[in-house]
Amino acid sequence: MMEDYMESIYYAVKIVALLWMLMVAFIAMFGANRSVKDDRSSMHFLAITLITVLPTIGYTVNAGTTAPGAFSWGFPIVSYLGFFVFVLGLVINWTGILTLNKQWSAIVVISQNHKLIDTGIYKYIRHPIYAGVLLELLGLGLGLANWISILVLVLLNAASLAYRIYVEEKALEKHFGDEYMKYAHKTKRLIPGIL
């Protein structure tokens, strides 16, 4: 009975992850139709690390509770928590994208008419889209109820996001100068008041 229940949760997480990957691929395809001068290949690096999502989910789903790293406690509560964290990440991510509106791009690019956005969610953190992605990945890892999945999904992708943040901040600093530096001094990168 419990094994059937666990299989249902793993299956649901797998479907959510596949839909998420399709969404990310769609965003990358339709948001990256501009010059890549400022991007410094950060989108390629990020895409490569995001590919780890599918094998990680396959590893966990196929082996289930026998997979090394599987939680022996808290199931299915941990999976439900993972779903909540995933949805929270989606909300933060899309709030960032919608706030940027036409200035948003899948690649790092600063246009001639670019304005520094420091309202809405950007009043509290500089990179809500990346904060949202990290929460989505953490949510997927928790949904799979496996420590190894959480580490692979979050740490590996956090490294590529850190590079992406570095590239984006350099481009913004170059374009906006002191205005961006003042904004950066007032806000944190990913977690309000902390990080």
Sequence and secondary structure as in RCSB ss.txt:
>XXXX:A:sequence
MMEDYMESIYYAVKIVALLWMLMVAFIAMFGANRSVKDDRSSMHFLAITLITVLPTIGYTVNAGTTAPGAFSWGF
PIVSYLGFFVFVLGLVINWTGILTLNKQWSAIVVISQNHKLIDTGIYKYIRHPIYAGVLLELLGLGLGLANWISI
LVLVLLNAASLAYRIYVEEKALEKHFGDEYMKYAHKTKRLIPGIL
>XXXX:A:secstr
 HHHHHHHHHHHHHHHHHHHHHHHHHHHHHH  S  TTTTTHHHHHHHHHTTHHHHHHHHHHHGGGSTTB SSST
THHHHHHHHHHHHHHHHHHHHHHHHGGG  SS    TT     SGGGGTBS HHHHHHHHHHHHHHHHTTBHHHH
HIIIIIHHHHHHHHHHHHHHHHHHHHTHHHHHHHHHSBSSSTTT 
